[in-house]
Amino acid sequence: MPTALRVLLVDDEETFPILLRRLLSKVPGKAFAMDWVSSYESGLKALVENRHEVCLLDYRLGVRTGLELLREAVARGVRIPIIILTGWDDPKVDSEAAELGAADFLLKDRLDPVMLERVIRYSVQQAATLQALQKSHERFRLLFEGSLDAILISNDREQFVEVNSAACRLLGLSREALLGRTWSEVLARSMHRKTDGRPEGRGELTFTKPGGERTFIEFSSTHLAPDLNLSILRDVTERRRLEDEIHEISEREQRRLGQDLHDGLGQSLTGIAFLAKVLQQKLRDKAVEEAEGAGNIAILINDALTQTRRLSRGLCPVVLDSNDIGAALEQLAENFRTLFSVNCELQCDPQVAIADNAVAMHLYRIGQEAATNAVKHGKAKNIWLSLTSHNSRLVLKIKDDGVGFPPSAARGKGMGLRVMNYRARMIGATIQVRRPKGGGITVTCSLPKAAGLKKPEGESDRTTV
C-alpha cells in the first residue's frame, strides 16, 4: 500500500470536497489523505501548521479570495505547493496567481483523475526541487558571507554582480559601491595606474584603500559559468610585514656574521700569520731547518685569511652599502671563479643605477642564489651573469651550462627557487626559469624601472631603478 499523500482542500462549497475525494480515489496506484476546511481563517491556520504536502485552494472564499490567502500564507513562510481552483477561466487571475507563487491554476469543471494526479505530482516535485535549491542557496550564502577571504563574482563585462562582506572590508567600499562597478575602475583607482581589468589566474597585487592604507593581496581567479567569473582575494599584509621583519633579521644576521668574520676571525688570522712570519725569520736567522715549516704555516694561514675575506664579502657585500650593484655582481663573479673554480663572466650595463638599497640587495641575493644552484645542483662549469635595461624593465639574467635542477626544484618546490621568488615579489619583480635547447638553466629576474624608487639627483642620463 503506497504512503498516502496529504492533501489540504480550502473551499467554502460543501459539494466540491465530495467530488474531489471521488476523483482522487480513481487515481491508479496512488493514495491520498484529504483534509477539508471551508473558511479563509481555518485555511490559513492549516497552512501555517504545515501538516500537508499540497494545497488545493478555491479562488472564492466568501468575501475574501484565495489569492489573498495565498499572499498571506507565503508571507508567513508557507512553502508547500498551492494550486488555485476556480469556476471560470480568467487569464488575469491566472497571471496574478503565478506572480504570487501559485504552483498551478485549474478549472473545477475540467478536472479528471489523470489531470489532477499529474498536476499534484508535478507541483510536489517542483516544490521539492525549489526547496532543495533554497537550502543549497542558503548553504552557499552561509559559506559566501562566512568566508574570511574576499569573494567577488563578476560578469564577462567585468562588472561585479555579487560580493561578500569580506570583500567590502578588504577593498574599503560598501556593497552598494562595488556592485555595478568594474574591475578596471576599482583597481585603477586603488593602484593609481591603468589595468587590464580582472586579474587572471593566481598572483599578488598591491591595493590602496580609500583611506590611504596599503594592502597586499593574494588572488585566485577562474571562470565559474557562462558570463560569471569568480575571484577570491586574501589580505596578506600582516604576513608580508612578518616576512619583511624575518628578512631584515636574516640580512642583519648575515651582515653581522660577515663583519665578525672580517673583524674577528680575519684579524686573528692576520695576527697569527704575522707571528708565523716572524717565527720563520727568527728560525732562518738561527739557520734552523724548521724555518721552512713556519713559512708554510704562514702561507696556509694567509690562504685561510683570503678565504675568510671572500666569505665575509659574500655575506656582507660592502659595495652594496653604496647600492653599486655592478661592483657587487663583479665581486660575486670573482668569488665564484676563486671558490668554485668555474668560469663566471659578468655583463653589466654601466648606465643602470639603483637608488634603493633593498632592491640592490635583493637583486644581488637572487644572482647569488641562482649561481650557487648552478654550481651545487647543475654542476655547471660556466656561468654568465648580465644586468641590462630593456624598454621599461631592468633584467638580471643568470645562465649556466650545467645539467639543470633536481626534480623537486624543477617543479618549483626547491627552497632556492622559493627564496628567489619571494625576493622578487618583495621588489615587484618576476622570476622566470627556462631550460634552453643547448642545455643548462637560465634564470631571468625582470623588474619595472618605475618601481616607486627615487632617482638619484644629477643622473638624468642614466637608467635608474
C-alpha positions as CSV (number, residue, x, y, z in Angstrom):
1,M,0.0,0.0,0.0
2,P,1.6,3.3,-1.1
3,T,2.0,6.1,1.5
4,A,-0.9,8.5,1.3
5,L,-0.1,12.0,0.0
6,R,-1.6,14.5,2.5
7,V,-3.8,17.0,0.6
8,L,-5.5,20.1,2.0
9,L,-8.6,21.5,0.4
10,V,-9.7,25.0,1.2
11,D,-13.2,25.6,-0.3
12,D,-16.4,27.1,1.0
13,E,-18.6,24.8,-1.2
14,E,-19.9,21.7,0.6
15,T,-20.3,19.6,-2.5
16,F,-16.9,20.0,-4.1
17,P,-15.0,18.1,-1.4
18,I,-17.1,15.0,-2.2
19,L,-16.3,15.4,-5.9
20,L,-12.6,15.8,-5.2
21,R,-12.4,12.7,-3.0
22,R,-14.1,10.7,-5.7
23,L,-11.6,12.0,-8.3
24,L,-8.6,11.2,-6.1
25,S,-9.9,7.7,-5.3
26,K,-9.8,7.0,-9.1
27,V,-6.1,7.7,-9.5
28,P,-4.5,4.3,-10.0
29,G,-1.6,3.3,-7.8
30,K,-1.7,6.4,-5.6
31,A,-3.3,7.1,-2.2
32,F,-4.4,10.4,-1.0
33,A,-5.4,11.6,2.5
34,M,-7.5,14.7,2.1
35,D,-8.5,17.3,4.8
36,W,-11.1,19.9,4.1
37,V,-11.6,23.3,5.6
38,S,-14.2,25.8,4.5
39,S,-13.0,29.3,5.5
40,Y,-10.2,31.7,5.0
41,E,-9.2,31.6,8.7
42,S,-9.2,27.9,9.0
43,G,-7.4,27.5,5.7
44,L,-4.6,29.9,6.9
45,K,-4.3,28.1,10.2
46,A,-4.0,24.7,8.5
47,L,-1.4,26.0,6.1
48,V,0.7,27.5,8.8
49,E,0.6,24.2,10.8
50,N,2.4,22.7,7.8
51,R,0.9,19.2,8.1
52,H,0.1,18.7,4.3
53,E,2.2,18.2,1.2
54,V,-0.1,20.1,-1.2
55,C,-3.0,22.5,-1.0
56,L,-5.9,23.0,-3.4
57,L,-7.3,26.5,-2.8
58,D,-10.5,27.8,-4.2
59,Y,-10.5,31.3,-5.6
60,R,-13.7,32.3,-3.9
61,L,-13.8,32.2,-0.1
62,G,-16.8,34.2,0.8
63,V,-15.9,37.9,1.0
64,R,-12.2,37.0,0.7
65,T,-10.3,35.4,-2.2
66,G,-7.9,32.5,-2.5
67,L,-5.3,34.9,-3.8
68,E,-5.4,36.9,-0.6
69,L,-4.9,33.7,1.4
70,L,-2.1,32.7,-0.9
71,R,-0.3,36.1,-0.4
72,E,-0.7,35.9,3.4
73,A,0.4,32.3,3.5
74,V,3.6,33.0,1.5
75,A,4.3,36.0,3.7
76,R,4.1,33.7,6.8
77,G,6.7,31.3,5.3
78,V,4.4,28.6,3.9
79,R,6.4,26.6,1.4
80,I,4.0,23.8,0.3
81,P,2.7,24.0,-3.3
82,I,-0.6,25.7,-3.6
83,I,-2.9,25.1,-6.6
84,I,-5.6,27.6,-7.3
85,L,-9.1,26.3,-8.2
86,T,-11.7,28.4,-9.9
87,G,-15.0,28.0,-11.7
88,W,-14.1,30.1,-14.8
89,D,-11.1,30.8,-17.0
90,D,-9.7,34.2,-16.2
91,P,-6.2,34.9,-17.7
92,K,-5.8,37.9,-15.3
93,V,-6.4,35.7,-12.2
94,D,-4.2,33.0,-13.7
95,S,-1.3,35.6,-14.1
96,E,-1.7,37.1,-10.7
97,A,-1.7,33.7,-9.1
98,A,1.5,32.8,-10.8
99,E,3.1,36.1,-9.7
100,L,2.1,35.3,-6.1
101,G,3.7,31.9,-6.2
102,A,0.9,29.5,-7.1
103,A,2.0,26.1,-8.3
104,D,-0.8,25.9,-10.9
105,F,-4.2,27.1,-11.9
106,L,-7.1,24.7,-12.6
107,L,-10.7,24.9,-13.7
108,K,-13.0,22.9,-11.5
109,D,-15.3,21.7,-14.3
110,R,-12.5,20.3,-16.4
111,L,-10.9,18.2,-13.7
112,D,-10.3,14.5,-14.2
113,P,-8.3,11.9,-12.3
114,V,-5.4,11.9,-14.7
115,M,-5.0,15.7,-14.9
116,L,-5.5,16.1,-11.2
117,E,-2.8,13.4,-10.4
118,R,-0.3,14.9,-12.9
119,V,-0.8,18.5,-11.6
120,I,-0.4,17.4,-8.0
121,R,2.6,15.2,-8.7
122,Y,4.4,18.0,-10.8
123,S,3.6,20.6,-8.1
124,V,5.0,18.4,-5.3
125,Q,8.1,17.6,-7.3
126,Q,8.7,21.2,-8.3
127,A,8.3,22.3,-4.7
128,A,10.8,19.7,-3.5
129,T,13.2,20.9,-6.2
130,L,12.7,24.5,-5.2
131,Q,13.2,23.7,-1.5
132,A,16.5,21.8,-2.3
133,L,17.6,24.8,-4.3
134,Q,16.7,27.1,-1.5
135,K,18.7,25.0,1.0
136,S,21.6,24.9,-1.4
137,H,21.4,28.7,-1.8
138,E,21.2,29.2,2.0
139,R,24.3,27.0,2.4
140,F,26.1,28.9,-0.4
141,R,25.1,32.2,1.2
142,L,26.3,31.0,4.6
143,L,29.7,30.0,3.2
144,F,29.8,33.1,1.0
145,E,29.2,35.5,3.8
146,G,31.1,33.5,6.4
147,S,34.3,33.3,4.3
148,L,37.3,35.2,5.7
149,D,38.5,35.6,2.2
150,A,37.1,38.3,-0.1
151,I,34.9,36.7,-2.8
152,L,33.8,38.7,-5.8
153,I,31.6,37.4,-8.7
154,S,31.7,39.4,-12.0
155,N,30.3,39.0,-15.4
156,D,32.2,38.9,-18.7
157,R,32.0,42.7,-18.9
158,E,34.0,42.8,-15.6
159,Q,31.0,44.2,-13.6
160,F,30.6,43.0,-10.1
161,V,27.3,41.1,-9.7
162,E,27.9,39.8,-6.1
163,V,30.4,40.4,-3.4
164,N,30.7,39.2,0.2
165,S,31.3,41.2,3.4
166,A,34.9,40.3,3.5
167,A,35.4,41.9,0.0
168,C,33.8,45.1,1.2
169,R,36.1,45.2,4.3
170,L,39.2,44.4,2.2
171,L,38.6,46.9,-0.5
172,G,37.2,49.6,1.8
173,L,34.0,50.0,-0.1
174,S,30.3,49.2,0.6
175,R,28.5,46.5,-1.2
176,E,26.4,49.2,-3.0
177,A,29.5,51.0,-4.1
178,L,31.0,47.8,-5.5
179,L,28.0,46.3,-7.4
180,G,27.9,47.5,-10.9
181,R,31.5,48.7,-10.9
182,T,34.1,47.1,-12.9
183,W,37.5,45.5,-12.0
184,S,39.2,48.2,-14.1
185,E,37.5,51.0,-12.2
186,V,38.3,49.6,-8.7
187,L,41.9,48.6,-9.4
188,A,42.8,51.7,-11.5
189,R,41.7,53.9,-8.6
190,S,43.5,52.0,-6.0
191,M,46.6,51.1,-7.9
192,H,47.0,54.6,-9.4
193,R,47.5,53.2,-12.9
194,K,45.6,51.7,-15.8
195,T,44.9,48.0,-15.5
196,D,43.8,45.3,-17.9
197,G,40.7,44.5,-15.7
198,R,40.1,41.4,-13.7
199,P,43.4,39.7,-12.6
200,E,43.7,36.3,-14.2
201,G,44.9,33.0,-12.6
202,R,46.9,33.4,-9.4
203,G,49.2,36.1,-8.2
204,E,49.6,39.1,-6.0
205,L,48.7,42.7,-6.2
206,T,49.0,45.8,-4.1
207,F,45.8,47.7,-3.3
208,T,45.4,51.1,-1.7
209,K,42.2,51.6,0.3
210,P,40.2,54.9,0.1
211,G,41.7,55.9,3.4
212,G,45.3,55.5,2.0
213,E,46.1,52.2,3.7
214,R,48.3,50.0,1.5
215,T,47.2,46.4,1.4
216,F,49.0,43.3,-0.1
217,I,46.6,40.9,-1.7
218,E,46.9,37.3,-3.0
219,F,44.3,36.5,-5.6
220,S,42.9,33.5,-7.4
221,S,40.5,34.0,-10.4
222,T,38.6,31.5,-12.5
223,H,35.7,31.2,-15.0
224,L,32.8,29.9,-13.0
225,A,29.9,29.7,-15.5
226,P,28.8,31.4,-18.7
227,D,29.0,35.2,-18.0
228,L,30.2,34.5,-14.4
229,N,33.7,34.8,-13.1
230,L,34.9,34.0,-9.6
231,S,37.7,35.9,-7.9
232,I,39.0,35.2,-4.3
233,L,41.2,37.7,-2.6
234,R,43.2,37.2,0.6
235,D,44.7,40.0,2.6
236,V,48.4,39.0,3.2
237,T,49.5,42.4,4.5
238,E,50.3,41.1,8.0
239,R,52.1,38.1,6.6
240,R,54.1,40.3,4.3
241,R,55.0,42.5,7.3
242,L,56.2,39.5,9.3
243,E,58.1,38.2,6.2
244,D,59.8,41.6,5.9
245,E,60.8,41.5,9.5
246,I,62.2,38.0,9.2
247,H,64.0,39.0,6.1
248,E,65.5,42.1,7.8
249,I,66.6,39.9,10.7
250,S,68.2,37.4,8.3
251,E,70.0,40.2,6.5
252,R,71.2,41.7,9.7
253,E,72.5,38.3,10.9
254,Q,74.3,37.7,7.6
255,R,75.9,41.2,7.9
256,R,76.9,40.5,11.5
257,L,78.4,37.1,10.6
258,G,80.3,38.8,7.7
259,Q,81.6,41.5,9.9
260,D,82.5,39.1,12.6
261,L,84.4,37.0,10.1
262,H,86.2,40.1,8.8
263,D,86.8,41.9,12.1
264,G,87.1,38.9,14.4
265,L,88.4,35.8,12.7
266,G,90.1,37.8,10.0
267,Q,92.0,40.0,12.4
268,S,93.0,36.9,14.4
269,L,94.3,35.1,11.3
270,T,96.2,38.2,10.3
271,G,97.9,38.3,13.7
272,I,98.7,34.6,13.6
273,A,100.1,34.9,10.0
274,F,102.3,37.8,11.2
275,L,103.6,35.8,14.2
276,A,104.3,32.8,11.9
277,K,106.2,35.1,9.6
278,V,108.3,36.5,12.5
279,L,108.9,32.9,13.7
280,Q,110.1,31.9,10.3
281,Q,112.5,34.9,10.2
282,K,113.9,34.1,13.7
283,L,114.4,30.4,12.8
284,R,116.0,31.3,9.5
285,D,118.4,33.7,11.3
286,K,119.4,30.8,13.5
287,A,119.7,28.5,10.4
288,V,117.2,26.1,11.9
289,E,115.6,23.8,9.3
290,E,112.1,24.2,10.8
291,A,112.1,27.8,9.3
292,E,110.6,26.4,6.1
293,G,107.8,24.8,8.0
294,A,107.0,28.0,9.8
295,G,106.9,29.7,6.4
296,N,104.4,27.1,5.1
297,I,102.2,27.7,8.1
298,A,102.2,31.4,7.3
299,I,101.2,30.6,3.7
300,L,98.3,28.4,4.8
301,I,97.1,31.0,7.3
302,N,97.1,33.7,4.6
303,D,95.1,31.3,2.3
304,A,92.6,30.9,5.2
305,L,92.5,34.6,5.6
306,T,91.8,35.1,1.9
307,Q,89.0,32.5,2.1
308,T,87.6,34.2,5.2
309,R,87.5,37.6,3.5
310,R,85.7,36.2,0.5
311,L,83.2,34.5,2.7
312,S,82.8,37.8,4.5
313,R,82.2,39.7,1.3
314,G,79.6,37.1,0.2
315,L,77.7,37.5,3.5
316,C,78.1,41.3,3.7
317,P,79.0,42.8,0.3
318,V,80.4,46.2,1.3
319,V,79.8,47.7,-2.2
320,L,76.1,47.4,-1.7
321,D,76.2,50.0,1.0
322,S,76.5,52.5,-1.8
323,N,74.0,50.5,-4.0
324,D,76.7,49.7,-6.5
325,I,75.0,46.6,-7.9
326,G,77.6,46.3,-10.8
327,A,80.5,46.2,-8.4
328,A,78.7,43.7,-6.1
329,L,78.0,41.4,-9.0
330,E,81.6,41.6,-10.2
331,Q,82.7,40.7,-6.7
332,L,80.3,37.8,-6.8
333,A,81.6,36.6,-10.1
334,E,85.2,36.8,-8.8
335,N,84.2,34.8,-5.7
336,F,82.7,32.0,-7.8
337,R,85.8,31.9,-10.0
338,T,88.0,31.6,-7.0
339,L,85.9,29.4,-4.6
340,F,84.4,27.0,-7.1
341,S,86.9,27.1,-9.9
342,V,84.3,27.9,-12.5
343,N,84.3,30.4,-15.3
344,C,81.9,33.2,-14.2
345,E,81.5,36.2,-16.5
346,L,79.6,39.4,-15.9
347,Q,78.0,41.8,-18.4
348,C,76.6,44.9,-16.7
349,D,75.1,47.9,-18.3
350,P,77.0,50.9,-16.9
351,Q,74.0,53.1,-17.4
352,V,72.0,51.2,-14.8
353,A,71.8,52.8,-11.4
354,I,69.8,51.5,-8.4
355,A,68.7,54.1,-5.8
356,D,67.1,51.7,-3.3
357,N,69.4,49.6,-1.2
358,A,66.7,46.9,-0.7
359,V,66.3,46.5,-4.4
360,A,70.1,46.2,-4.9
361,M,70.4,43.7,-2.0
362,H,67.5,41.5,-3.3
363,L,68.9,41.5,-6.9
364,Y,72.4,40.6,-5.6
365,R,70.9,37.7,-3.5
366,I,68.9,36.4,-6.4
367,G,72.0,36.4,-8.6
368,Q,74.0,34.7,-5.7
369,E,71.3,32.0,-5.2
370,A,70.9,31.3,-8.9
371,A,74.7,31.0,-9.4
372,T,75.0,28.8,-6.3
373,N,72.3,26.5,-7.6
374,A,74.1,26.3,-10.9
375,V,77.2,25.0,-9.2
376,K,75.6,23.0,-6.5
377,H,72.8,21.2,-8.4
378,G,73.7,21.8,-12.1
379,K,77.4,21.0,-11.8
380,A,78.0,24.0,-14.1
381,K,81.5,24.9,-15.4
382,N,80.4,28.2,-16.9
383,I,78.1,30.9,-15.5
384,W,77.1,34.1,-17.3
385,L,75.6,37.0,-15.3
386,S,74.1,40.0,-17.0
387,L,72.3,43.1,-15.8
388,T,70.7,45.1,-18.6
389,S,68.0,47.6,-19.3
390,H,65.2,46.7,-21.8
391,N,62.5,49.3,-22.5
392,S,60.7,49.9,-19.2
393,R,62.3,47.0,-17.3
394,L,65.6,46.1,-15.6
395,V,66.6,42.5,-16.3
396,L,69.0,40.3,-14.3
397,K,69.9,37.1,-16.1
398,I,71.9,34.1,-14.8
399,K,72.7,31.5,-17.4
400,D,74.8,28.3,-16.9
401,D,75.9,25.2,-18.9
402,G,75.0,22.6,-16.2
403,V,72.7,19.6,-16.1
404,G,69.8,21.6,-14.7
405,F,67.9,21.4,-11.4
406,P,66.8,18.3,-9.5
407,P,63.2,17.2,-10.0
408,S,61.9,18.9,-6.8
409,A,63.4,22.2,-7.8
410,A,62.2,21.8,-11.4
411,R,58.6,21.6,-10.0
412,G,59.1,24.8,-8.2
413,K,59.4,23.1,-4.8
414,G,63.1,23.7,-4.2
415,M,64.0,26.1,-1.4
416,G,66.3,28.1,-3.6
417,L,63.6,28.8,-6.2
418,R,61.1,29.7,-3.5
419,V,63.6,32.1,-1.9
420,M,64.2,33.8,-5.3
421,N,60.5,34.1,-6.0
422,Y,60.0,35.6,-2.5
423,R,62.8,38.1,-3.0
424,A,61.4,39.0,-6.5
425,R,57.9,39.6,-5.0
426,M,59.4,41.9,-2.4
427,I,60.6,44.3,-5.1
428,G,57.8,43.9,-7.5
429,A,59.8,41.7,-9.9
430,T,59.1,38.4,-11.6
431,I,61.2,35.3,-11.9
432,Q,61.3,33.0,-14.9
433,V,63.3,29.8,-15.1
434,R,63.9,28.2,-18.5
435,R,65.8,25.3,-19.9
436,P,67.3,26.3,-23.2
437,K,67.8,23.8,-26.0
438,G,71.5,23.9,-25.6
439,G,71.3,22.7,-22.0
440,G,71.8,24.4,-18.7
441,I,69.4,26.7,-16.9
442,T,68.5,30.4,-17.5
443,V,67.1,32.4,-14.6
444,T,65.6,35.8,-15.5
445,C,64.5,38.4,-13.0
446,S,62.6,41.2,-14.5
447,L,61.9,44.4,-12.6
448,P,59.9,47.5,-13.6
449,K,62.1,50.6,-13.7
450,A,59.4,52.7,-12.2
451,A,59.0,50.6,-9.1
452,G,58.3,53.6,-6.9
453,L,62.0,54.2,-6.2
454,K,63.8,57.5,-6.2
455,K,66.0,58.7,-8.9
456,P,69.4,60.0,-7.8
457,E,69.9,63.7,-8.4
458,G,72.2,64.7,-11.3
459,E,71.9,61.4,-13.1
460,S,69.1,62.1,-15.6
461,D,71.0,60.4,-18.4
462,R,71.2,57.1,-16.5
463,T,68.7,54.3,-16.2
464,T,67.7,54.5,-12.5
465,V,65.5,52.0,-10.6
